[in-house]
């Protein structure tokens, strides 16, 4: 039985390697990427794909030219289109279904060594923000896959914090891919982080007739969350805007009073603040 389990695990690791690419970076650096579609669509981090054009190296050693088809610095995601077809695409998993303690794998090119795989367990899963796992990552793993024990991609590795691997959840990645280059939602505000004592984003400037102003947001408002889920970092605002369907209910602290502003992106309806 143990031998059978190990065979299955090795087969999963091999599939993960085949769907992972090495991404050529600027200034001699680089990272990793995941083949998302067999037609040459590759996902990586925005901080890896800083140039408009570059190259990727496949697991079989082939090198292909790739261009940046979409890039979102706030989400730290980039979509590359490689000049090659018939690639072994990865299978996307459901990041919302992950459980703490679940076994996960990561593949990538740490320090330029392509085809490496590391194993760990999930420490925390805040599916709207990050997946945290005790995977051993190094420079070059950025943009590579975090996968469950069946090899399904549940995150894109982005950084290491407090010794833990941090990955962008696959459900956020899927929405980014579906957007395919369309501009990310912009609230039309300039914000500054504040603590009072909870984390918040103070609006210091509003874009005239932008979504925020149309929804009734004001300079001096403090954005504290979305749909009842509190923000914990500036990154959370971009994720909340991206995840919303049509209207995004933002939790606001205004003059010491909690209100809600519904911001509309898909329809011309105007949101209003309610107590």
C-alpha positions as CSV (number, residue, x, y, z in Angstrom):
1,X,0.0,0.0,0.0
2,X,2.8,2.4,0.9
3,X,4.5,1.7,-2.4
4,X,1.3,2.5,-4.3
5,X,0.9,5.8,-2.4
6,X,4.5,6.8,-3.2
7,X,3.9,5.9,-6.9
8,X,0.9,8.1,-7.0
9,X,2.7,10.9,-5.2
10,X,5.7,10.7,-7.6
11,X,3.3,10.8,-10.6
12,X,1.7,13.9,-9.2
13,X,5.0,15.6,-8.7
14,X,6.0,14.7,-12.3
15,X,2.8,16.2,-13.7
16,X,3.4,19.4,-11.7
17,X,6.9,19.7,-13.0
18,X,5.7,19.3,-16.6
19,X,3.2,22.2,-16.2
20,X,5.8,24.5,-14.6
21,X,8.0,26.7,-16.6
22,X,11.1,28.8,-15.9
23,X,10.5,32.5,-16.7
24,X,13.3,34.7,-17.8
25,X,13.6,37.8,-15.7
26,X,15.3,41.2,-16.1
27,X,18.8,41.9,-14.9
28,X,19.7,38.2,-14.9
29,X,16.9,37.3,-12.4
30,X,13.9,35.1,-13.1
31,X,11.1,33.1,-11.6
32,X,8.6,30.4,-12.4
33,X,5.2,30.1,-14.1
34,X,2.3,27.7,-14.5
35,X,0.9,26.6,-17.9
36,X,-2.7,27.6,-17.5
37,X,-3.9,26.7,-21.0
38,X,-2.5,24.3,-23.6
39,X,-2.4,27.2,-26.1
40,X,0.6,28.8,-24.4
41,X,-1.2,30.8,-21.7
42,X,1.1,31.0,-18.6
43,X,0.5,32.5,-15.2
44,X,3.3,34.1,-13.1
45,X,3.8,37.0,-10.7
46,X,3.8,40.6,-11.9
47,X,7.1,41.2,-10.2
48,X,8.6,38.4,-12.3
49,X,7.2,39.6,-15.6
50,X,8.4,43.2,-15.6
51,X,9.2,43.3,-19.3
52,X,6.8,43.3,-22.2
53,X,8.5,40.4,-23.9
54,X,10.8,37.6,-22.7
55,X,11.3,33.9,-22.8
56,X,10.1,30.8,-20.9
57,X,11.8,27.4,-20.7
58,X,9.6,24.4,-20.6
59,X,10.2,21.3,-18.5
60,X,11.5,19.4,-21.6
61,X,14.2,22.1,-22.2
62,X,12.5,23.9,-25.1
63,X,12.7,27.7,-25.0
64,X,9.8,29.9,-26.3
65,X,9.2,33.6,-26.7
66,X,6.5,35.0,-24.5
67,X,4.7,38.4,-24.3
68,X,2.9,39.9,-21.4
69,X,-0.9,39.7,-22.2
70,X,-2.1,41.2,-18.9
71,X,-0.4,42.4,-15.7
72,X,-1.8,43.6,-12.4
73,X,0.8,44.9,-9.9
74,X,-1.8,45.1,-7.1
75,X,-2.7,41.4,-7.4
76,X,1.0,40.6,-8.3
77,X,-0.2,38.5,-11.2
78,X,0.8,38.5,-14.9
79,X,-0.5,36.6,-17.9
80,X,2.0,35.5,-20.5
81,X,1.3,34.3,-24.0
82,X,4.0,31.9,-25.3
83,X,4.6,31.2,-29.0
84,X,4.0,27.5,-28.6
85,X,0.9,25.3,-28.5
86,X,0.0,21.8,-27.2
87,X,1.4,22.4,-23.8
88,X,0.7,20.2,-20.7
89,X,-1.7,22.6,-18.9
90,X,-2.2,22.4,-15.1
91,X,-5.6,21.6,-13.6
92,X,-6.9,24.4,-11.4
93,X,-8.3,23.5,-7.9
94,X,-10.7,25.2,-5.6
95,X,-8.7,27.3,-3.1
96,X,-11.8,27.9,-1.0
97,X,-12.0,24.2,-0.2
98,X,-8.5,24.0,1.3
99,X,-8.2,22.9,4.9
100,X,-5.5,23.6,7.5
101,X,-3.1,20.6,7.7
102,X,-3.7,19.5,4.1
103,X,-0.6,18.4,2.2
104,X,0.6,20.7,-0.6
105,X,3.4,20.7,-3.1
106,X,5.3,23.6,-4.8
107,X,7.4,23.4,-8.0
108,X,9.7,26.0,-9.5
109,X,13.2,27.1,-10.3
110,X,14.9,28.3,-7.0
111,X,18.2,29.8,-7.8
112,X,17.7,28.8,-11.4
113,X,17.5,25.1,-10.8
114,X,14.4,24.1,-12.8
115,X,12.1,21.2,-11.9
116,X,12.5,21.3,-8.1
117,X,9.6,20.2,-5.9
118,X,9.0,20.7,-2.2
119,X,6.3,19.4,0.1
120,X,4.6,20.9,3.2
121,X,1.2,21.5,4.8
122,X,-1.3,24.3,4.9
123,X,-0.9,26.6,8.0
124,X,-3.7,29.0,7.1
125,X,-6.1,29.6,4.3
126,X,-7.7,33.1,4.1
127,X,-9.0,32.4,0.6
128,X,-9.7,36.0,-0.1
129,X,-6.1,37.0,0.5
130,X,-3.4,34.4,1.0
131,X,-2.7,30.7,1.4
132,X,0.1,30.0,3.9
133,X,2.1,26.8,3.9
134,X,5.4,25.6,5.5
135,X,6.9,25.0,2.0
136,X,10.6,25.7,1.5
137,X,10.8,28.3,-1.1
138,X,13.7,30.4,-2.4
139,X,14.3,33.1,-5.1
140,X,13.1,31.7,-8.4
141,X,10.0,30.0,-6.9
142,X,8.0,33.2,-7.4
143,X,5.2,32.7,-9.9
144,X,5.3,28.9,-9.6
145,X,2.5,26.6,-8.5
146,X,1.3,25.5,-5.1
147,X,-0.8,22.4,-5.6
148,X,-2.8,20.0,-3.5
149,X,-1.9,16.3,-3.1
150,X,-3.8,15.5,-6.4
151,X,-1.7,18.0,-8.3
152,X,-4.5,20.6,-8.7
153,X,-3.2,24.2,-8.6
154,X,-4.6,26.0,-5.5
155,X,-2.2,29.0,-5.5
156,X,0.6,30.9,-7.1
157,X,3.6,31.3,-4.9
158,X,4.5,34.9,-4.4
159,X,6.8,35.4,-1.4
160,X,8.0,34.1,2.0
161,X,6.8,35.7,5.2
162,X,7.8,34.6,8.7
163,X,9.3,31.4,7.2
164,X,6.0,30.5,5.5
165,X,5.2,30.3,1.8
166,X,2.6,32.8,0.7
167,X,0.5,32.0,-2.4
168,X,-2.3,33.9,-4.2
169,X,-5.4,31.7,-4.1
170,X,-6.3,29.9,-7.4
171,X,-9.8,31.3,-7.4
172,X,-8.4,34.8,-7.5
173,X,-6.1,33.7,-10.3
174,X,-9.0,32.2,-12.3
175,X,-10.9,35.6,-12.1
176,X,-7.7,37.3,-13.3
177,X,-7.4,34.9,-16.2
178,X,-11.1,35.4,-17.1
179,X,-10.6,39.1,-17.2
180,X,-7.9,38.5,-19.9
181,X,-6.4,42.0,-20.0
182,X,-9.4,44.0,-19.2
183,X,-8.5,46.8,-16.8
184,X,-8.7,46.0,-13.2
185,X,-11.5,47.7,-11.3
186,X,-10.5,51.1,-10.0
187,X,-12.2,52.6,-7.0
188,X,-11.0,56.1,-7.9
189,X,-9.4,56.9,-4.5
190,X,-6.1,57.6,-3.0
191,X,-5.8,56.0,0.4
192,X,-3.4,55.8,3.3
193,X,-3.2,52.9,5.9
194,X,-4.3,53.7,9.4
195,X,-4.7,51.8,12.7
196,X,-7.5,52.9,15.1
197,X,-7.0,50.2,16.6
198,X,-8.3,48.1,13.7
199,X,-6.7,48.4,10.3
200,X,-8.2,50.8,7.8
201,X,-7.6,52.8,4.6
202,X,-8.1,56.5,5.0
203,X,-9.4,58.2,1.8
204,X,-7.3,61.3,1.2
205,X,-8.4,62.0,-2.4
206,X,-11.3,61.2,-4.6
207,X,-11.4,61.0,-8.4
208,X,-14.1,63.2,-9.8
209,X,-17.2,61.2,-10.9
210,X,-15.3,58.0,-10.2
211,X,-17.0,54.9,-8.7
212,X,-16.1,55.9,-5.1
213,X,-17.5,59.4,-5.4
214,X,-20.6,58.1,-7.3
215,X,-21.2,55.7,-4.4
216,X,-21.2,58.5,-1.9
217,X,-17.7,57.9,-0.4
218,X,-16.0,61.0,0.9
219,X,-12.5,62.3,1.8
220,X,-11.9,61.4,5.4
221,X,-13.9,58.1,5.2
222,X,-12.0,55.1,6.5
223,X,-12.5,51.8,4.5
224,X,-12.4,49.0,7.1
225,X,-13.6,46.0,5.1
226,X,-15.9,44.6,2.4
227,X,-19.2,42.7,3.0
228,X,-18.4,42.4,6.7
229,X,-14.9,41.0,6.2
230,X,-12.3,43.3,7.7
231,X,-9.2,44.5,5.8
232,X,-5.9,43.5,7.2
233,X,-3.6,45.0,4.6
234,X,-3.8,47.5,1.7
235,X,-3.8,44.5,-0.7
236,X,-7.2,43.5,0.6
237,X,-9.0,46.4,-1.1
238,X,-7.9,45.3,-4.6
239,X,-9.0,41.7,-3.9
240,X,-12.4,42.9,-2.6
241,X,-13.0,44.9,-5.8
242,X,-11.9,42.0,-8.0
243,X,-14.1,39.5,-6.2
244,X,-17.3,41.5,-6.2
245,X,-20.1,40.7,-8.6
246,X,-21.6,43.9,-9.8
247,X,-21.9,45.8,-6.5
248,X,-19.2,45.7,-3.9
249,X,-20.4,46.6,-0.3
250,X,-17.6,48.5,1.4
251,X,-17.6,48.9,5.2
252,X,-16.8,52.5,6.1
253,X,-16.0,54.4,9.3
254,X,-17.3,57.9,8.9
255,X,-17.0,60.4,11.8
256,X,-16.9,57.5,14.2
257,X,-20.1,55.8,12.8
258,X,-20.1,52.6,10.8
259,X,-21.8,52.8,7.4
260,X,-21.9,50.8,4.2
261,X,-21.4,52.1,0.7
262,X,-22.3,49.9,-2.3
263,X,-20.0,50.6,-5.2
264,X,-21.2,49.6,-8.6
265,X,-18.9,48.6,-11.5
266,X,-21.1,46.7,-14.0
267,X,-24.2,48.8,-13.9
268,X,-24.9,52.6,-13.8
269,X,-26.9,52.4,-10.6
270,X,-25.7,54.7,-7.8
271,X,-24.9,53.3,-4.4
272,X,-25.8,55.1,-1.2
273,X,-24.4,55.0,2.3
274,X,-26.8,53.5,4.9
275,X,-26.5,53.4,8.6
